[in-house]
Amino acid sequence: MTVPLWVAGQCVTAADLPHAIDGLMEASPGARASVGIHVVELKTGSVLYSRNADRLFLPASNMKLFTAALALERLGSDYRMTTRLVRAPSGDLILVGGGDPSLSGRTYPYQKDTPAPRPNPLQAVEEFADQAIAAGIMRVDGDIVGDDQLYPWAPYPPSWTEDDMIGEDGAPVSALTVNDNVITLAIHPAARAGDLATVSFEPAIEYYAVDNRVLTVAGEREARIRLSRLPGSRQLLLWGSIPLGGATARETVAVDDPALFAACALYDALARRGVAIRGRPLALHRSISEDPWPVEGAVIATRMSPPMVEVLQVIEKVSQNLHAELMLREVAHVTRNSGTRESGLQELAAWLSSIGIKTEEWRAEDGSGLSRNDEISPRAVTRLLSHMAASKNGAAWLSLLPVGGEDGTLANRLCCVSDANAAKQIRAKTGSLTRAVALSGYADSRTRGRLAFSILVNNFSAPQAEVRAWVDKIALALVE
């Protein structure tokens, strides 16, 4: 790992691209690492470099390229999802999920700079409550119901780990999603050493019970806090320490039942507006073997999602797992009248076959790449990229990808070179798991035009940051 970036640039100008990449391979992060690379010139279809291109690799979040491409091609860039608030004859007030992942404080379209102050993560729920008041609702004689029946209740794909499912990376998949299905615990130091810290929720919905064992301590500089959730319960255990006089620490945890969480948030919003509610927050799910329970009554409020291209931009720019899983299911709902993960993967298989990607070139268990059983070949990735570049949705597709040194997950990558403009010639999707680093996308070469490339690295022993830096060197070599 001692080859500097300027040497990589000299290699490219002094020899052809294969020799340049081979030179960088000699400085690869550990002899035991598995590396697959495939580079294609888009205007001719010529393969410029290939190494282990037909082997299967764990793609991590490069799986999102496949899910987003499927959603864009099958649903279109202007497709929208609708959430409804229904007053049922029974007296229940039902928030009916439509698969929309945008019921949060996110800004659409994507902006690379986080707005300040922080937006209200429950703004969409607040707007539903306002519309209910405008419709004359000051009393609810039934329950407040969160309905996620659009997709059968199967919140976790196979091989997601218990640790995944506690945090935001593995938030449960639900057709009714609010605030990315997470809640944040803010842990504040007490006024005196030896006392327990105080805990509050962001947003301020007391969905979880917290067993707080975090002590305030003097003489420490950093908070040391651990969190766990008891299986099958809505109880969190917090333990560790926080410095006296230190800053507030935050821990983000996934909610276990998004539809119930949404119902709790709506219940709270209505109660704060003076609505008398006879019942309680409830969730309405269905299993894969059940038909949806019909929701009848007066629709008193609706909310449409941003257009599909803006939803997919968040998936690719910030690598949002939950949104990718939702789009896989929405494709299944529209094309196969199913809404399951399995049907989404079947539709993906059919589409990939139609563009020339063979069954043996990939396998997947989810749409986000969090599954440790996903496998994809570099050749399959560049075939996907080549197809999408020529698609009628090509311009929209390109807008989804992070730009080197500019935004998304590439905001702080590919930019530590003398030629700062080189990083901006790369638009690509990152991927990262414990034993996988990936970077796939497009590089605008000074001599060959636009290239599609895929770099997949598995089973390395070097630090992940070192592997990423090495992958970036290969990508920058493509710009020459």
C-alpha positions, 0 to 999 in steps of 0.5 A: 500500500505504498504506491502514491497517487501521482505514481498511478497517474504516471503509470497511466500516461506511460503505459496502457490501462491494463498495465497501470491497474496491474501495477496497482494490483501489486500494492493490493491490500493483502495477498489473501484479498479476493479482488474482481475488476471489470472495465468497459468502454461504453462507446464501443463495448470493448473490455479494457480490463478484466480480473476475476470478472466472472467470480461471485463477490459479496457486493455490499451496497452495490446491490442497490444499483440493481434494485434502483435500476429495476425500480427506475425501469419498471416504475418510471422516474415520475412514479409516486406512492400515496399514504391515506388517512381514513375515517372508518365506519367503526370509528377508527382512524386509520393511517394506510401505508402506501410504501412511501419512505419519505415520511420523515424530515428528509429534504427532497430532492437530495441536498448534499448539505444538511439543512439547519436547524434539523427538520422535524422528523414527524412533519408528515405525521403533523400534517396528517393531524392538521388535515384531520382537524381541518376535516372537523375531527375533534373526537375519535370513538375508535382506535388510531391504527397504523396499516401496513398491509400493502406488503405482507409483514416480513420485516427482516430478510434472511441473514440480517444479523441481530446487531443489524436489526437493532440499529438503523442499517437494519430497520424493519421493512414496512409499507408504513414507514415514518422517520426511517423507522428509527428513534434516537435516544439522547443521553444527557450527563447528570449535574453530579458525578455518580448520578444516572444520566437522563434519557430523552427521545428524538422524536419525543414519542415514548415508544420504548421503555428504557432501563437506564444504567448510564453513569455520569463520571468525572475525569473521562473525555468520551462517552462509553455507552452500549445499547441492547434490545430484549428480544420480543419486547419494547424494552431497551437496556442502556449501560456505560458512562458519560463524562460530567459536563460533556456533550449529549450522546445519541444512540439510534435504534430501530423501532420493532413495529413501524406501523405501531410507531406511526400510530403512536406518533399520530395519536400523540399529534392528535392529542396535542391538538385537543382531539379526544381519543377513546381507543389506543394506538394499534398496528394492522399487519397481514401475513403472506398467506392472508388477503388484506383486510379491507379499509373502508371509509372516508379518506380525509387526508392524503400525502404523495411521495416525491417522484421515484427519481428523488427517492432513488437518489437518496438510496444511491447517494446516502446508501439508505438500506430501508428505502432500497428494500421498500422499492424492491417490494413496491416493484413486486406490488405493481408488477406481480400484485404481491409486495413481497421480497421474494416476488421483487427478487423474481421480478429482478431476475426476469429483468436481469435476464432480459438485459443479458445478465445470466442466472449464474452471475448473481444471487440475492436475498435482499434489495439493499446488500445488507445480506451476507448471502448476496453475490454478484460478479463484476461483469454483471455489474458493468453489464447493468451499468452499460444497459442503464447508460443507454436506457431512456432513463439514462440521464435520471439514472446518472443523477442518482450516483454520488459524485467523487469529492462532491456528495453522498458517500463519495463526498470525502473520497477520491479527492486527495490528488493534485488534480481535484477535477479528476474526482468529479469525473467519477460517479459511482456507488460505494459498498462496505461490509465487514469483509467487503469493499465495493465501488462501481459506476462510471469514469469519464476518461480523458482518452477513452470517453465514459467507462463503466467499471466495477471493483469488488474486494472481499476477505481482506485483512488490511484495515478497511480505510486502507482498502478503500484508498487503494480502490480509489486509486484504481478508479482514479487511474480510469480517468486518465 
